Amino acid sequence: MNSQRSGGRRGRSAKRQSNAKKQFDLAWRQWRNPYPPIEQFSADEIEAIHEATLKVLRDIGIKVLSDEAREHYVRAGMRAGEEGVIYFDPDLVMELIAKAPSEFTMMGRGEGRDVMIGSNKVGISTSAGSPNCSDIQRGRRPGTLQDFEDFCRVAQSFDVIHLFGPVVEPQDIQMNIRHLKMARAIATLTEKVPFVYFRGRQAVADSYEILRIANGLTPDQLLETPVCYSVANSNSPLQLDDLMCKGIIDAANAGQMMILTPFTLAGAMAPVTIPGALVMQNAEALAGLCLSQIVKPGAKVCYGSFTSNVDMKSGAPAFGTPEYVKAAFASGQLARRYGLPLRSSGPTASNAPDAQAAYESQMSLWGALMGGANLVLHGAGWLEGGLTISAEKFIIDVEVLQMFAEIFKPLEVNEATLGLEAIADVGHGGHFFGTQHTLDRFETAFYSPLLSDWDNFENWTDRGSADATTRASKIFKETLQNFEAPALEASRLDEIDDYITRRIAEGGADIEV
């Protein structure tokens, strides 16, 4: 296994580093959150948000910009109004939402790579969708296929990353074949559960087919086995566009997981109050989730939360704010109200991998994880409100994620851990460094950070005073140098390459924007 739980620790011999990579920690491979979710609102207040949501769906409706989707809604019993607005029957909404599973498993391509979604299970994804990438050597620049592949390699190398998002747009590859190149990189460089963009039916079908081949599934098996996930964003306020509706329908028909995430920024595309913004988030989410259940009852879906606020002086999105955390807590309550898994995120608005980026991302993660999120997007690398993915920020985020993984691991209270014999041996005064109790646990007693430098100031300055960003850059490059691609059967790779060659010859996909 290509785990780097301990990658980058100083003082470890090359042999021991090699041996460490062969091990993996099951508790890191699939997190289980042992803590009860924090609740922002009382049960009565959540019911008030729920009832307000149903009033919005019934009386104001959702503008649906897809003829096909409107037909699905009307056949199911919803009412069509003027200009594409669909008015929702509250009882039917609740009947449809109840059909969605509360828990399911996504298949990863490799031993121990499956990701369970729901209950107290947690999966972490990389950042996704950035047009640019950056590192301290080359600065900020448009993403390339090489950049995309490098982030595939680094994401594969850390076990606290469970799912792979489309970290950066390979802008050196033309749009009609870009999805083919990205899918091949995912299939050959990582075993993590990947993301598929909703960019039109041809592109989605191509991506599903490549992932089906990579996972060794028949077409019928794929229909029952989610091997990837996608996000449908509602077009706030109160709209579902044609492209997202097609994606919702395609994912349901193909048996793949779909997350419905409204992008509701309080004060901009949603009411300025957090409860008001949550009503709009909830209405848009339920509308899209209903479509998936109309198309295929029991379709695997996730309730998406991304409500935050804007800077009222500039209108710019803000993340990692107290309002973001409160909305994340409340979104968890709403998802549980409907028996749905919850997606949340770990974003920042900072433009550099600096202290602001670190504290905003960690605030976002606290809101997501302690709010009960089952799937956390943008868990590593996100910068500049999503416009950039940063190599150094990716490693800094991995450090934080590894700390959360350790926090979530249970502590046992038993005769051995109570340490009474060690306490008696040391007695009054003295220390515990040399006791057998300590020596037996020397390497496993505490988490060993990737980045932290705990030497005194004089030693630190003598070694060159490397800050966390510089150390992160070094770890990113070392991880690339040490990367070993996961195994993929030659016959599967040949079939993937034959498929891609044929699709390119046919002109690729008609990309919709």
Sequence and secondary structure as in RCSB ss.txt:
>XXXX:A:sequence
MNSQRSGGRRGRSAKRQSNAKKQFDLAWRQWRNPYPPIEQFSADEIEAIHEATLKVLRDIGIKVLSDEAREHYVR
AGMRAGEEGVIYFDPDLVMELIAKAPSEFTMMGRGEGRDVMIGSNKVGISTSAGSPNCSDIQRGRRPGTLQDFED
FCRVAQSFDVIHLFGPVVEPQDIQMNIRHLKMARAIATLTEKVPFVYFRGRQAVADSYEILRIANGLTPDQLLET
PVCYSVANSNSPLQLDDLMCKGIIDAANAGQMMILTPFTLAGAMAPVTIPGALVMQNAEALAGLCLSQIVKPGAK
VCYGSFTSNVDMKSGAPAFGTPEYVKAAFASGQLARRYGLPLRSSGPTASNAPDAQAAYESQMSLWGALMGGANL
VLHGAGWLEGGLTISAEKFIIDVEVLQMFAEIFKPLEVNEATLGLEAIADVGHGGHFFGTQHTLDRFETAFYSPL
LSDWDNFENWTDRGSADATTRASKIFKETLQNFEAPALEASRLDEIDDYITRRIAEGGADIEV
>XXXX:A:secstr
    TTTT TT  HHHHHHHHT   HHHHSEE  S    SS HHHHHHHHHHHHHIIIII EEE  HHHHHHHHH
HT EE GGGEEE  HHHHHHHHTTS SEEEE  SSTT  EEEETTEEEEB    BSEEEETTTEEEE  HHHHHH
HHHHHHT TT  EE   B  TTS HHHHHHHHHHHHHHH  SEEB   S HHHHHHHHHHHHHHTT  HHHHHT 
   EEEEEE SSSEE HHHHHHHHHHHHHT EEEEEE  EETTTB SSHHHHHHHHHHHHHHHHHHHHHHSTT  
EEEE   EEE TTT  EE SSHHHHHHHHHHHHHHHHTT  EEEE     SSSSHHHHHHHHHHHHHHHHTT SE
EES SSEEGGGTEEEHHHHHHHHHHHHHHHHHHS    SHHHH HHHHHHH SSS STTSHHHHTTTTTSS   S
S   S HHHHHHTT   HHHHHHHHHHHHHHT       HHHHHHHHHHHHHHHHTT      
